[in-house]
Amino acid sequence: MGVYVIAEAGVNHNGDISIAKKMIDAAKEAGADAVKFQTFKAYECTGTYAEKAEYQKQNDKTKESQLEMVRKLELPFEAFGELKKYCDKVGIDFISTPDGTESLNCLLDIGVSIVKIGSTEVTNHEFLKEIGRTGKNIILSTGMSTLGEVEKAIEAIYETGNAKITLMHCTTDYPTAVSDVNIRAMKTMAEAFKLPVGYSDHTLSCEAAVAAVTLGAVVVEKHFTLDRNMKGPDHAASMEPEELKAYVKSIRNTEKLLGDGIKKPTDSEKNIMKQTRRSILAARDLPKGTVIEKNMLVFKRPGDGVYPEFADVFVGRTLKRDVKQDEKIMWRDI
């Protein structure tokens, strides 16, 4: 199986289910394996006096609080069942991130097979255990976390008997500067915890995903939007549909570039070898019965004869036929 590509719709539907369905279509068209949303009630995850994050202030210039902003981005719980059915119809996996117990139960009720845990929950051990007890496959983002915090989060999930965890390296900044990506940290987690790893990408290009796949990512997640100019906190740092399509293509091409790791000539090279490698040829006309000396041999193209590496085997052998200058000397000729 190739890299599992998640198109992160998040809250870029702006609370409108019709936009959410268009995003599902766009994710499918782009070639993603899954489309991911965020399932929440504002009161589950955001306190009355919480300020917006700095990137949210930059991307959404309104003076509202984080709670007011989040309320506008809610979809009713029943909408997620409808979206999952739509994903099933379209032929793309449905994933969502729950932000609390009610949200988690909503997702369990509609039959999700994967629970994505956001970076904000790494230190929320009770919630991690609650998710672990579901027995579902877990994808855990690790933005803003130290290696020690990630270890504690994993241990909390392991306590439930659930070891089906994929860790996502992530930098929680929208967009993420290239200098802050630190893809090698993904490899560090893989070596430290012996778990599958992936990358949740908040940069504005394909380069980080290509680097992640090269270093062993099995999952890549990318925010996208129908229109980067839409109002909302995440649109400005998201890819538009055509960009997402190119993004997925770059991942698939990287997989092809990596290959199977076996050093061998390709089918195309096997044909080229015949024209470009060198063979053992006669340096001058040689009559039948000649005992071959090294100075009687030259190494030239084409390459469909005996390779020069066997020249020493020819020396001292007797020719069984007349050979003209620049003619190949084959095994059957000695």
Backbone hydrogen bonds, N-H to C=O, Kabsch-Sander energy under -0.5 kcal/mol:
donor,donor_aa,acceptor,acceptor_aa,energy
4,Y,218,V,-3.0
5,V,3,V,-0.7
6,I,4,Y,-0.6
6,I,220,V,-3.1
7,A,5,V,-0.6
7,A,34,A,-3.1
8,E,6,I,-0.8
8,E,222,K,-3.1
9,A,7,A,-1.0
9,A,36,K,-2.1
10,G,36,K,-2.0
12,N,9,A,-2.6
14,N,11,V,-2.1
16,D,13,H,-1.6
17,I,15,G,-0.5
20,A,16,D,-1.9
21,K,17,I,-2.2
22,K,18,S,-1.7
23,M,19,I,-2.0
24,I,20,A,-1.7
25,D,21,K,-2.1
26,A,22,K,-2.2
27,A,23,M,-2.5
28,K,24,I,-2.3
29,E,25,D,-2.6
30,A,26,A,-1.9
31,G,27,A,-0.6
31,G,28,K,-1.1
32,A,27,A,-2.1
33,D,5,V,-1.9
34,A,5,V,-1.8
35,V,93,D,-2.6
36,K,7,A,-2.5
37,F,95,I,-2.3
38,Q,10,G,-0.9
39,T,97,T,-2.3
40,F,38,Q,-0.6
44,E,41,K,-2.1
45,C,41,K,-0.9
45,C,42,A,-0.8
46,T,42,A,-2.2
50,A,47,G,-1.3
57,K,53,A,-2.2
58,Q,54,E,-2.0
59,N,55,Y,-2.3
60,D,56,Q,-2.0
66,Q,50,A,-1.7
67,L,50,A,-0.5
69,M,65,S,-2.2
70,V,66,Q,-2.9
71,R,67,L,-2.3
72,K,68,E,-1.2
73,L,69,M,-0.6
73,L,70,V,-1.2
74,E,71,R,-1.0
79,A,76,P,-1.8
80,F,76,P,-0.6
80,F,77,F,-1.4
81,G,77,F,-0.7
82,E,78,E,-1.3
83,L,79,A,-2.4
84,K,80,F,-2.4
85,K,81,G,-2.1
86,Y,82,E,-2.0
87,C,83,L,-2.5
88,D,84,K,-2.5
89,K,85,K,-2.0
90,V,86,Y,-2.5
91,G,87,C,-2.7
92,I,87,C,-2.0
93,D,33,D,-2.2
95,I,35,V,-2.1
97,T,37,F,-2.0
99,D,39,T,-1.5
104,L,100,G,-2.6
105,N,101,T,-2.7
106,C,102,E,-1.9
107,L,103,S,-2.0
108,L,104,L,-2.4
109,D,105,N,-2.3
110,I,106,C,-1.2
111,G,108,L,-1.0
112,V,107,L,-1.7
115,V,137,N,-2.9
116,K,96,S,-1.1
116,K,114,I,-0.5
117,I,115,V,-0.5
117,I,139,I,-3.4
118,G,116,K,-0.5
121,E,118,G,-1.8
122,V,119,S,-1.5
124,N,121,E,-1.7
125,H,123,T,-1.4
127,F,124,N,-0.5
128,L,124,N,-2.0
129,K,125,H,-2.5
130,E,126,E,-1.9
131,I,127,F,-2.3
132,G,128,L,-2.7
133,R,129,K,-2.3
134,T,131,I,-1.4
135,G,132,G,-1.7
136,K,131,I,-0.5
137,N,113,S,-1.5
138,I,164,K,-3.1
139,I,115,V,-2.1
140,L,138,I,-0.5
140,L,166,T,-2.9
141,S,117,I,-2.6
141,S,139,I,-0.6
142,T,168,M,-2.0
145,S,142,T,-1.4
150,V,146,T,-2.1
151,E,147,L,-2.3
152,K,148,G,-2.0
153,A,149,E,-2.1
154,I,150,V,-2.5
155,E,151,E,-2.5
156,A,152,K,-2.1
157,I,153,A,-1.8
158,Y,154,I,-3.0
159,E,155,E,-1.8
160,T,157,I,-1.6
161,G,158,Y,-2.2
162,N,157,I,-1.1
163,A,161,G,-0.6
165,I,163,A,-1.9
166,T,138,I,-2.3
167,L,196,P,-2.5
168,M,140,L,-3.1
169,H,167,L,-0.6
169,H,198,G,-2.7
171,T,200,S,-0.6
172,T,170,C,-0.5
173,D,171,T,-2.1
176,T,202,H,-2.2
180,D,177,A,-1.9
181,V,178,V,-1.4
185,A,182,N,-2.0
186,M,183,I,-1.7
187,K,183,I,-0.9
188,T,184,R,-2.1
189,M,185,A,-2.0
190,A,186,M,-1.9
191,E,187,K,-2.3
192,A,188,T,-2.3
193,F,189,M,-2.7
194,K,190,A,-1.5
198,G,167,L,-2.4
199,Y,219,V,-2.3
200,S,169,H,-2.9
201,D,199,Y,-0.7
201,D,221,E,-3.0
202,H,200,S,-0.5
210,V,206,C,-2.1
211,A,207,E,-2.4
212,A,208,A,-2.5
213,V,209,A,-2.7
214,T,210,V,-2.2
215,L,211,A,-1.6
216,G,213,V,-1.4
217,A,212,A,-2.5
218,V,197,V,-3.0
219,V,197,V,-0.6
220,V,4,Y,-2.3
221,E,199,Y,-2.4
222,K,6,I,-2.4
223,H,201,D,-0.8
224,F,8,E,-2.1
225,T,239,M,-3.0
230,M,227,D,-1.9
237,A,234,D,-0.6
238,S,235,H,-1.9
239,M,223,H,-2.0
243,E,240,E,-0.7
244,L,240,E,-2.5
245,K,241,P,-2.2
246,A,242,E,-1.8
247,Y,243,E,-2.3
248,V,244,L,-2.7
249,K,245,K,-2.1
250,S,246,A,-2.1
251,I,247,Y,-1.6
252,R,248,V,-2.5
253,N,249,K,-2.7
254,T,250,S,-1.9
255,E,251,I,-2.2
256,K,252,R,-1.9
257,L,253,N,-2.7
258,L,254,T,-2.3
259,G,255,E,-1.4
263,K,261,G,-0.5
264,K,262,I,-0.9
270,K,266,T,-2.1
271,N,267,D,-1.2
272,I,268,S,-1.9
273,M,269,E,-2.9
274,K,270,K,-0.7
274,K,271,N,-0.6
275,Q,271,N,-0.6
275,Q,272,I,-1.1
276,T,272,I,-2.2
277,R,273,M,-2.2
279,S,300,K,-3.4
280,I,306,V,-1.9
281,L,279,S,-0.6
281,L,298,V,-3.2
282,A,327,E,-1.9
283,A,296,M,-3.2
286,L,323,V,-3.4
289,G,319,L,-2.1
290,T,287,P,-1.8
292,I,290,T,-0.7
292,I,317,R,-3.0
296,M,293,E,-1.8
297,L,294,K,-1.8
298,V,281,L,-2.4
300,K,279,S,-1.5
300,K,298,V,-0.6
303,G,274,K,-2.7
304,D,274,K,-0.6
310,F,307,Y,-2.1
311,A,308,P,-2.3
313,V,310,F,-0.9
314,F,310,F,-1.1
314,F,311,A,-0.7
315,V,311,A,-1.4
316,G,292,I,-2.9
317,R,314,F,-2.3
318,T,334,I,-0.5
319,L,290,T,-2.5
320,K,333,D,-2.8
323,V,286,L,-3.1
326,D,282,A,-2.9
327,E,324,K,-2.1
329,I,280,I,-2.3
330,M,328,K,-0.6
333,D,330,M,-1.8
334,I,331,W,-1.4
